[in-house]
């Protein structure tokens, strides 16, 4: 058993790191695509759910759900759409680095919102980590004041991501993640379509150049559908703790890629890097500390809560 497990474990770790690396690349694509954030996400979710549909048919996956579940996922799609639109809007009015660091506050929002929604007590560790993240965000606001609206959009994007992550944590218990993603992306596309219809958004600004089409195909297939399926598949052999820890590398990969592809546009002040270091350190420390506390509680047979 040991001989067969290690190759599988190593392969899944490589797949997970590759998936997180691809997710970190989405910010670069958002900066390179010339159309507006709303139009960008409209195309992205359209490509993504079509790709997932092809995947279901090719793999003969049963993706049928009941009406009640469909409505839940359909309305959750509106939150997913808001998250992505705010994310790409933040990139377009600030920088990839600023946006990715602000998106890291997802940990803070989840630590606060999940206990409230599930009617549980917020732990002292989560309050402490939250205060550290808030201090890091304060530093970024202080030293990167010219990107105030970008920071606000980035934080709002993280809030939306936290909300649909909490919703999906319940849905995932009853159905596969690709099925959840498929219907949420359909919902996101419909909601954005209605928004564009009401705001006369179907205009010449939706026109795509050859580069935009190329980048959107990469974004919708590799960075969304394929990465999502790959990210879920590794959870069969990797613990949730390890997945969470490696997923926290997304902003790190993204900032490095931004330097490589966008160069001087991504050069920030020392204050920004100090704030980013504080936030990222807190994010990495949080799951490690939480894991140790839970193990200690279990060993003492003290109920979690």
C-alpha positions as CSV (number, residue, x, y, z in Angstrom):
1,X,0.0,0.0,0.0
2,X,2.8,2.4,0.8
3,X,4.4,2.0,-2.5
4,X,1.2,2.7,-4.4
5,X,0.2,5.7,-2.3
6,X,3.3,7.8,-2.6
7,X,3.3,8.1,-6.4
8,X,-0.4,9.0,-6.3
9,X,0.2,11.6,-3.5
10,X,3.1,13.2,-5.4
11,X,1.1,13.3,-8.7
12,X,-1.8,15.0,-6.9
13,X,0.5,17.5,-5.3
14,X,1.9,18.4,-8.7
15,X,-1.6,18.7,-10.1
16,X,-2.7,20.9,-7.2
17,X,0.3,23.2,-7.5
18,X,-0.2,23.4,-11.2
19,X,-3.9,24.3,-10.7
20,X,-3.1,27.0,-8.2
21,X,-0.5,28.4,-10.6
22,X,-3.1,28.5,-13.4
23,X,-5.5,30.3,-11.1
24,X,-2.8,32.8,-10.4
25,X,-2.5,33.5,-14.1
26,X,-6.2,34.6,-14.4
27,X,-5.2,38.1,-13.1
28,X,-2.7,38.5,-15.9
29,X,-5.3,37.5,-18.5
30,X,-7.7,40.0,-17.0
31,X,-5.1,42.8,-17.5
32,X,-4.3,41.7,-21.1
33,X,-8.0,41.4,-22.3
34,X,-9.1,44.8,-23.6
35,X,-12.9,44.6,-23.0
36,X,-14.7,45.7,-19.9
37,X,-14.8,43.6,-16.7
38,X,-18.5,42.8,-17.2
39,X,-18.2,41.8,-20.8
40,X,-15.0,39.8,-19.9
41,X,-16.9,37.7,-17.3
42,X,-19.9,37.3,-19.7
43,X,-17.6,35.6,-22.2
44,X,-15.7,33.7,-19.5
45,X,-18.7,32.0,-17.9
46,X,-20.2,31.3,-21.4
47,X,-17.0,29.5,-22.5
48,X,-16.7,27.7,-19.1
49,X,-20.2,26.2,-18.9
50,X,-20.1,25.1,-22.6
51,X,-16.7,23.4,-21.8
52,X,-18.1,21.7,-18.8
53,X,-21.1,20.5,-20.8
54,X,-18.7,18.9,-23.3
55,X,-16.8,17.4,-20.4
56,X,-20.0,15.9,-18.9
57,X,-21.0,14.4,-22.3
58,X,-17.6,13.0,-23.0
59,X,-17.2,11.5,-19.6
60,X,-20.8,10.4,-19.5
61,X,-21.3,12.2,-16.2
62,X,-24.8,12.5,-14.8
63,X,-25.3,16.2,-14.2
64,X,-29.1,16.3,-13.7
65,X,-30.4,18.0,-10.5
66,X,-33.8,18.8,-9.0
67,X,-35.6,22.1,-9.5
68,X,-34.9,23.3,-5.9
69,X,-31.1,22.7,-6.2
70,X,-31.1,24.3,-9.6
71,X,-32.7,27.5,-8.2
72,X,-30.2,27.6,-5.3
73,X,-27.2,27.2,-7.7
74,X,-28.8,29.6,-10.2
75,X,-29.1,32.4,-7.6
76,X,-25.6,31.6,-6.2
77,X,-24.4,32.3,-9.8
78,X,-25.3,35.9,-9.3
79,X,-22.8,36.1,-6.4
80,X,-20.2,34.3,-8.5
81,X,-20.7,36.8,-11.3
82,X,-20.4,39.7,-8.9
83,X,-17.2,38.2,-7.5
84,X,-15.5,37.9,-10.9
85,X,-16.7,41.3,-12.2
86,X,-15.4,43.0,-9.2
87,X,-12.1,41.0,-9.4
88,X,-11.4,42.0,-13.0
89,X,-12.6,45.6,-12.4
90,X,-10.2,45.9,-9.6
91,X,-7.4,44.7,-11.9
92,X,-8.4,47.3,-14.6
93,X,-8.4,50.3,-12.2
94,X,-5.4,49.3,-10.1
95,X,-2.9,46.4,-10.6
96,X,-2.9,42.6,-10.5
97,X,-0.7,42.7,-7.4
98,X,-3.1,45.0,-5.4
99,X,-6.1,42.9,-6.5
100,X,-4.7,39.5,-5.6
101,X,-3.5,40.7,-2.1
102,X,-7.0,42.2,-1.5
103,X,-8.6,38.9,-2.6
104,X,-6.5,37.2,0.1
105,X,-8.8,38.8,2.6
106,X,-11.2,36.0,1.7
107,X,-9.8,34.2,4.7
108,X,-10.8,37.1,7.0
109,X,-14.4,37.3,5.6
110,X,-14.9,33.5,5.8
111,X,-13.6,33.4,9.4
112,X,-16.2,36.0,10.3
113,X,-19.2,35.1,8.1
114,X,-19.1,31.2,8.3
115,X,-19.6,31.1,12.1
116,X,-22.4,33.7,11.9
117,X,-24.2,31.9,9.0
118,X,-23.8,28.5,10.7
119,X,-24.6,30.0,14.1
120,X,-21.3,29.0,15.7
121,X,-18.9,30.8,18.0
122,X,-16.0,32.8,16.4
123,X,-12.7,31.5,17.8
124,X,-10.1,33.7,19.4
125,X,-7.6,32.6,16.7
126,X,-9.9,33.8,13.9
127,X,-10.3,37.2,15.7
128,X,-6.5,37.5,16.0
129,X,-5.8,36.6,12.4
130,X,-8.6,38.9,11.3
131,X,-7.0,41.9,13.1
132,X,-3.6,41.1,11.6
133,X,-5.2,41.0,8.1
134,X,-7.0,44.3,8.7
135,X,-3.7,45.9,9.7
136,X,-2.1,44.6,6.5
137,X,-5.0,46.1,4.4
138,X,-4.7,49.4,6.3
139,X,-1.0,49.6,5.2
140,X,-1.9,49.0,1.6
141,X,-4.6,51.7,1.8
142,X,-2.1,54.1,3.3
143,X,0.7,53.6,0.8
144,X,-1.4,52.9,-2.3
145,X,-4.0,55.6,-2.0
146,X,-4.2,56.1,-5.7
147,X,-5.7,52.6,-6.0
148,X,-8.5,53.2,-3.4
149,X,-11.3,52.1,-5.7
150,X,-9.3,49.1,-6.9
151,X,-8.7,48.1,-3.3
152,X,-12.4,48.5,-2.5
153,X,-13.4,46.4,-5.6
154,X,-10.8,43.8,-4.6
155,X,-12.2,43.5,-1.0
156,X,-15.8,43.4,-2.3
157,X,-14.7,40.6,-4.6
158,X,-13.3,38.7,-1.7
159,X,-16.5,39.2,0.3
160,X,-18.5,37.7,-2.6
161,X,-16.1,34.8,-2.9
162,X,-16.4,34.1,0.8
163,X,-20.2,34.0,0.5
164,X,-20.4,31.6,-2.4
165,X,-17.7,29.4,-0.8
166,X,-19.7,29.1,2.3
167,X,-22.8,28.2,0.3
168,X,-20.9,25.7,-1.8
169,X,-19.4,24.0,1.3
170,X,-22.9,22.8,2.0
171,X,-23.7,21.9,-1.6
172,X,-20.5,19.9,-2.1
173,X,-21.7,17.3,0.4
174,X,-24.5,16.2,-1.9
175,X,-23.1,16.6,-5.5
176,X,-19.8,16.8,-7.4
177,X,-18.1,20.2,-7.6
178,X,-18.1,20.3,-11.5
179,X,-21.9,20.0,-11.4
180,X,-22.1,22.8,-8.9
181,X,-19.8,25.0,-11.1
182,X,-21.8,24.2,-14.2
183,X,-25.1,25.4,-12.9
184,X,-23.6,28.4,-11.1
185,X,-21.9,29.5,-14.3
186,X,-25.1,29.2,-16.2
187,X,-26.7,31.3,-13.5
188,X,-23.9,33.9,-13.7
189,X,-24.2,34.1,-17.5
190,X,-28.0,34.6,-17.3
191,X,-27.7,37.3,-14.6
192,X,-25.0,39.2,-16.5
193,X,-27.0,38.9,-19.7
194,X,-30.0,40.5,-17.9
195,X,-27.8,43.2,-16.5
196,X,-26.4,44.0,-20.0
197,X,-29.9,44.0,-21.5
198,X,-31.1,46.5,-18.9
199,X,-28.1,48.8,-19.2
200,X,-27.9,48.6,-23.1
201,X,-24.5,46.8,-22.6
202,X,-24.8,44.8,-25.9
203,X,-22.9,47.3,-28.0
204,X,-19.7,47.7,-30.0
205,X,-17.6,47.5,-26.9
206,X,-18.3,43.7,-26.8
207,X,-16.4,43.3,-30.0
208,X,-13.3,41.0,-29.6
209,X,-10.0,41.2,-31.3
210,X,-7.9,38.2,-32.2
211,X,-5.8,38.5,-29.0
212,X,-8.9,38.9,-26.8
213,X,-10.4,35.7,-28.3
214,X,-7.2,33.8,-27.7
215,X,-6.9,35.0,-24.1
216,X,-10.6,34.4,-23.4
217,X,-10.4,30.8,-24.6
218,X,-7.5,30.2,-22.2
219,X,-9.4,31.9,-19.4
220,X,-12.6,30.0,-20.0
221,X,-11.2,26.6,-20.6
222,X,-7.8,26.1,-18.9
223,X,-8.1,28.6,-16.1
224,X,-11.8,27.9,-15.3
225,X,-13.2,24.6,-16.4
226,X,-10.1,22.4,-16.6
227,X,-8.5,23.9,-13.5
228,X,-11.7,23.5,-11.5
229,X,-12.1,19.8,-12.4
230,X,-8.4,19.2,-11.7
231,X,-8.6,21.0,-8.4
232,X,-11.5,19.0,-7.2
233,X,-10.1,15.6,-8.4
234,X,-7.0,15.8,-6.1
235,X,-9.3,16.2,-3.0
236,X,-9.8,12.4,-3.0
237,X,-6.2,11.8,-1.8
238,X,-5.2,15.1,-0.2
239,X,-6.5,16.4,3.1
240,X,-8.6,19.6,3.1
241,X,-5.8,21.2,5.3
242,X,-3.1,20.5,2.6
243,X,-5.4,21.7,-0.2
244,X,-6.2,25.0,1.7
245,X,-2.5,25.6,2.5
246,X,-1.4,25.2,-1.1
247,X,-4.3,27.2,-2.5
248,X,-3.0,30.1,-0.4
249,X,-0.1,30.3,-2.9
250,X,-2.4,31.7,-5.5
251,X,-1.6,35.4,-4.8
252,X,2.1,34.6,-4.5
253,X,2.1,32.9,-7.9
254,X,0.0,35.7,-9.3
255,X,2.2,38.5,-8.1
256,X,5.3,36.7,-9.5
257,X,3.6,36.2,-12.8
258,X,2.5,39.9,-12.9
259,X,6.2,40.9,-12.5
260,X,7.2,38.6,-15.3
261,X,4.5,39.6,-17.8
262,X,3.6,43.2,-16.9
263,X,7.0,44.5,-15.6
264,X,7.1,48.1,-14.3
265,X,3.3,48.3,-14.2
266,X,3.4,46.0,-11.2
267,X,6.1,47.8,-9.2
268,X,4.6,49.0,-5.9
269,X,5.8,50.9,-2.8
270,X,7.6,49.3,0.1
271,X,4.5,50.0,2.2
272,X,2.4,47.8,-0.2
273,X,4.9,44.9,0.1
274,X,4.9,45.2,3.9
275,X,1.1,45.1,4.0
276,X,1.1,42.2,1.5
277,X,3.7,40.3,3.6
278,X,1.6,40.7,6.8
279,X,-1.6,39.5,5.0
280,X,0.0,36.5,3.3
281,X,1.9,35.5,6.5
282,X,-1.4,35.6,8.4
283,X,-3.1,33.5,5.8
284,X,-0.4,30.8,5.9
285,X,-0.2,30.8,9.7
286,X,-4.0,30.5,10.1
287,X,-4.5,26.9,8.8
288,X,-1.4,25.7,10.5
289,X,-2.4,27.1,13.9
290,X,-6.0,26.0,13.5
291,X,-4.9,22.5,12.6
292,X,-2.6,22.3,15.7
293,X,-5.4,23.6,18.0
294,X,-7.9,21.1,16.7
295,X,-5.4,18.2,17.1
296,X,-4.8,19.3,20.7
297,X,-8.5,19.5,21.4
298,X,-9.1,16.1,19.9
299,X,-6.2,14.6,22.0
300,X,-7.8,16.1,25.1
301,X,-11.3,14.9,24.0
302,X,-12.6,18.5,24.2
303,X,-15.6,19.0,21.9
304,X,-14.9,21.5,19.0
305,X,-17.0,24.6,19.1
